[in-house]
Each structure stands twice: as C-alpha cells, then as structure tokens.
Amino acid sequence: MKLLHRIIGEQLEVRVLTNPNLELTLVDPTLVEQALMNLCLNARDAMPEGGILTIETQNVEIGDEYCRHHPSGKPGRYVMLSVSDTGVGMDKETLDRVFEPFSPQRRWDEGQGWAWRRCTGL
C-alpha cells in the first residue's frame, strides 16, 4: 500500500474493504499487482481534483442467470477484486471500446491505458 500511496498521490482518499473470510484462490500475484496498479492509476487520472478510491475483496457466487447474459462466465464460487472511484467516468465512445485489444483509451504519451483489457482474464 505504501507504493500505491506514493504513486497515486495525497489528493485521493484510499479505502480498502477486505472480507475477513476471503476464500483461497490461485492467482499470479504479479498479474494481480499489475492490474491493480493500472486500475488505480486510471482512477487517479479520473480524479485530478481528488476523490475516493475504493479497493474491495469479496467472495461471490456466479449463477446460471449471470452466465446467460455473460457467455464467457462459468457458474461457481469466485473471489472478487473490485476497484472503484468517484472520478468523471468515461464517455460513450470510450466505454464502447474499453475492452478492444488494440484500442487504448489514452494517447501514447499519457500512459498505457490498458487496465480494463488486462483485467478481463484474471
């Protein structure tokens, strides 16, 4: 968390909400750290005047109904890592392209802009 605070600056309030009974899961810690850092940097950029960045973990169960609307989903129990912010949000054009593989949301000199795409497979 110390590194995260240094990178995102002091203008943001960071809230971390963790489930004390979080189930064990098998993940690549480097990929999770990279995804978390990218999402937090995107959140920082969306709140230049300050705001609230929330990082949350939770046990979730995905059912058949969810999977009918999200074909890549599989029913079962999962651990959720959520990053949310009180930033300005995305315009419709950006939102429509957010998961495209070669469509960064930023110019080349503003950072990588790949956080959303990189997080879909974790």
N, C-alpha and C positions, 0 to 999 in steps of 0.2 A: 504493500500500500504506500510505502514511503516514496518509491519511484513514481507511482501513479500520481501522487500529490505534487511532486516536483514537475512532472510533465504537463499536467492539466492546469496548474496554477492555483492561486489562492482565491480567485474570484468565484469558484464553484464550491458549493456545499456537497460533499460526497456522503451518501447514506448507503450503508451496507446492511442488507437484511438477509441473514442466513438462517436456514432451517436447522435447528439443533439435532434433528433426527434424519438428516440427509442420508439417503441410501448411497452405498458404494457404487461407483461406476468406473468403467475402464475408458480412459481418455489419454490422449497425448498431451501432457502438461504444456509443452512448448506451443502447440497449436492453440490451446485454450488461452494461454497468456497472450499470444499474438492477437487473437481475435478480440479478447477483452480490451487490450490496449488500443487496437484500432477503433473499436466502438466507442471507447471513452474519448479518444482524440476527436472523432466525429462529433460527439456530444459537446465537447469543449468548443469546437468551431461553430456549433449551432447556438452557442450562448456567449457571445463576445462581451456582454454586459453582466454576466454572472447568471447563476441559476442553480438548479438542483440536479445532481447526477445520482441515480439510484442503481445499485448493483444488487441483484437478489438471486438467491438459490431456493429451489423448491422441488419437492417430489411431485410428479404429475403422472396421471394415467391418461393415455390416449385411447379413445374408444373407436368403435366401428363408424359411428356417425362422423367424427372428425375425419377419418380416413376416406370416407365417401367424398368429402369436399376437398381433400388434400391427397391426391393419389400417391404421392411419394411417402406418405406416412404409413407406419405399421402399428397396429394396436399393441399396447403394452405399457409397462411402467418405465418412466424416464426420470432423469434429473434435469431440471430446467435451470439455465443460467440466463438471467434477463438483465439487460441494460436499458434504462430509460432516462429521459431528461426532459427538462422544461424549455427546450430550445424552440426555434422558429419553425421546425418541421421542414418537409420537402414539398416543392411544388408538384403538380400533377405530372409534368414531363419527367422529372427526376424519379418520382415514385413509380411510374410506368416502366422505367429502365433499370431499377435498382438491383435486380438480380441478373442482368445480362452480363455474360462473361467478359466482354471487352468494351465495356461502356462505363468508365469511371465517372463519378459524379463531380470530380474536380479537375481543374486544369493540371497539367504535368508539374507545374511549379508550386502547387498548393498542397502537395501530399499525395498519397497513393489513392485514396478514395475507394478502396476495395473492401472495406469492412463487411458490408452486407453480403457480398458474394462469397467471401471467405468463410463466413459463419454458417452457411446453409448446410454444409456437410459434417459439422461437428456432432 
